[in-house]
Amino acid sequence: MFSLLDEYHFYLKMEKSLSENTIEGYERDLQKLFDYLAEAHIQPQDAENRHLRDFIIEIAEIGINERSQARLISSIRSFYKFLIYKDKITVDPTELLQSPKIGLRLPEVLTLSEIDRIIENINLSKPEGQRNKAIIEVLYGSGLRVSELTNLKLSNIYFDEGYMLVLGKGNKQRLVPLSDESKKQIGFWILDRNHLNIKKGNEDFLFLNRRGSKLTRAMIFTIIKELAVMAGIHKNVSPHTFRHSFATHLLENGANLRAIQQLLGHESITTTELYTHIDVQFLRQTILECHPMNQKNKKHEVE
């Protein structure tokens, strides 16, 4: 029996008369989607718009640029149009899927009160409650990428020193400060974690599911989206939203851009400079209050 991908290949070759190189490009893009959906136990023909939207968010998060994202979305649209054409689905989940705008993309940022509301909506009476609270504290308290969070190991957390060793992009390691609140919540989670039947090979991973296996990125996305809904937050919240919020709030409170670069693990300062576009009003106010020329003018007004 032909797989969906086999049927799609035949359709592109025989009915669309596309070249082998073009078909291979479409199939490479789709394989990324299929792998993501498989991790969440979703068949491609059962995927909804929200699943595809979350996939695009994750693709953006791992550093795939806007042009590549746009091409990938085009491949996904083509595949689901094929499924409609072949009567395998009745509703096109890509109908409301938006391609990224080529150019500056400002990140979504949560306010402190919104982050508090998310934490308040975590049910600590549930087995996963303390784990989820520790996840939020680490994401917001240290600005980790979701892949860095899922790969975080117990052996790389130094409670006494207040640091953790994080494996970032390109397998590059960096030391990231651990807040007192994060240390406390991780400590509480470890007490619950000790009661799990941990599967072989997962003993050193900090965050596990109830079956004792390492949490997947897809599961982290699901946890956060559910908490955001419960908190009544209508923004498009993902794990990366906490990273953006971490950087933005540091900037707003006077942190040096180079320091933020180091904390985030950015190779280039130009990547970090994206955060300088987020709150123009705040920066304007900073200039009014801190620039010596403005201070001089204020002094003259008083006199």
Number of C-alpha atoms within 10 A of each C-alpha: 5 7 8 14 14 11 15 22 20 14 17 19 15 10 10 10 11 13 10 12 9 12 19 12 14 22 20 14 19 20 13 14 20 16 13 21 19 13 13 15 9 15 10 20 17 11 15 14 15 13 20 20 17 19 18 21 18 21 19 16 17 13 10 12 14 18 14 14 21 17 16 23 23 16 19 21 17 17 24 22 18 18 20 15 11 13 10 13 15 11 15 18 21 21 11 10 17 11 15 17 11 11 9 9 12 12 16 16 21 21 11 11 9 15 18 12 17 22 18 14 17 20 14 13 8 9 14 17 16 22 25 23 22 23 25 22 23 22 23 20 21 22 26 26 23 24 19 17 24 20 19 21 19 16 11 16 21 14 16 7 9 15 18 20 19 23 21 18 15 6 8 9 12 16 16 19 18 21 15 12 13 23 20 15 19 26 16 15 22 18 11 15 22 9 9 15 12 19 12 9 9 15 15 16 20 23 26 21 16 14 11 18 18 21 19 18 20 18 14 19 19 16 16 20 20 14 20 22 15 14 18 12 16 8 13 14 21 21 27 24 21 27 24 25 23 22 24 23 16 16 20 15 9 9 13 10 18 14 14 21 18 16 18 22 22 15 11 11 14 11 11 19 14 15 21 16 14 19 12 10 10 14 15 11 11 13 14 14 13 11 11 11 12 13 14 10 11 13 10 9 8 6 6
